[in-house]
Amino acid sequence: MFNSKEAKSSDSMSVSGTNQILSGTMITGDIVCDGNIRIDGTLKGNLQAKGKVVIGPSGLIDGELNCQNADISGTVRAKVTVAEQLTLKATAKLSGDISTNKLAIEPGANFTGACSMGGIVKDFAKHGAAQSEKRTLQEKTA
């Protein structure tokens, strides 16, 4: 009934398309997305996306955010986990803890919380603190 070429085209369109929550729209609940999503409205809940998340200047998330990449220009009050790169644009207001591999913050962005980046930072936190304590002990005994 369907041409297999048409079915493949239709499937790839749904995965590669971008979902949008427009300004003036408020969603209460969790969103799970297999592709990309742009939020210019309000989400009170958790967002989990396998692709890129863009929070526009009028966008607001109050919950947890988990995704592959994210560009934030709006307001986020959430724990944010980004597998690759998180970019905070100049108009961004983020209040919450960040866990990401790469972080880019433009001048003017507002970030309040803790940030954890990749395995190197975690290793530094464990071993760097021990080295610092060791140096302090050496200075006291010298």
Long-range contacts (C-beta under 8 A, 24 or more apart in sequence): 21-59, 23-56, 23-58, 23-59, 30-63, 39-74, 40-74, 46-78, 55-92, 57-91
